[in-house]
Amino acid sequence: MTAHFQAPEWYEAVAILVRADEEQHVAQALFDLVGLTVVHDGTSLLAFHADAAPEVLHHTLAPREERHYLERYLAGPYLLDPLYEMALRVDKPDMCRFRDTTPDRFLSSEYYRQYCERTHLTDEMDFLVDVDDNSALVLVVGRRGKRFSRSELGRLALIRPVVRAAMQRIWEGWAAREGPQQRNRSIHQRLTECYENFGDEVLTDREREITQLLLRGHSTKSVARELGIAPGTVMVHKRNLFTKLGITSQYELFSRFIDELSRS
C-alpha cells in the first residue's frame, strides 16, 4: 500500500496542492490528488446546511451528468439522502463508505431506485468535515465499475488528514467569496416543511413519523427500532396511512411525496 505513495507523480501532486492559493485551484489539486490515490468516476464537493439547501462547491461531472445527478438532487430529493442526514449529525464520522451507512431497506427504497440507481454508482466513499455550527462539507468519491478494494480503502484512509485540511481551505475561500447571504433559505424551508408536514391533513403525528422513515428507506423492523415500538404496531400504522393516502405501495408513497415537493 505504501509503495503507491512513492511515485514521483504523487509528490508532485502534493506540491501542487500545497502551492495552490485560490479556492478553485485548491479544489482541482485535491481532486487530482484523489485521482492519483484511487481510480474513480467523478468527485463532488458539497456543503450541507441545517438552515438552507445544499450547495455544490466543485465537481468533476460533465454538463449532462451535472443536470442528471446534481440539479435533480438539489430540487428536493436531498431531504431523503442518508448522507445529508448524517452530515448534519454531531456524531458523524470523518470518512465513511456510503453503502455502510444507509437504512436497511435503502437499496429497495423508491428514493434509491428513482435517484441513486440512475447514477450507476456501485460504490462511494465520503469525507466529512464540520465547517461551522450549521454546515458540513462532504467530498464524494464515486465509482461505477467494481467496488473499492480493501487496499484502495486503505489508501483513502491514509490521505484523510490531507483531504480534510484541503476541504477546510476550500470552504474558507468559498465562504469568503460567496458569503452566507447567498444561500436560498426560503426554498429549503418550503421543502423541509413539505417533508415534515407530508400527509398532515389526514395522518396522525405517529403515522407521519413512520411515513418519513419509510421514505428514507427503513424497513418495518428498522422503523420499530427507531421509534421504540413493536413491528406489529408499525404494520398497523402502515396499513392505516396507506389507506388514508389512497395508495397501495412504497412506489406510490414516494411518487406522492415527489409531487408534493414539486408543488412546493
Buried (B, 14 or more C-beta within 10 A) or exposed (E): EEEBBEEEEBEEBBEBBEEBEEBBBBBBBBBBBBBBBBEBBBBBBBBBBEEBBBBBBBBBBEEEBBEBBBEBBBBBBBBBBBBBBBBBEEEBEEBBBBBEBBBBBBEEBBBBBBBBEEBEBBBBBBBBBBBEEEBBBBBBBBBEEEEBEEEBBEBBEBBEEBBBBBBBBBBEBBBEEBEEEEBEBEBBBBBBEBBEEBBEEEBBEBBBBBBBBBBBBBBBEBBBBBBEBEBEBBBEBBEBBBEBBEBEEBEBBBBBBBEBBEEB
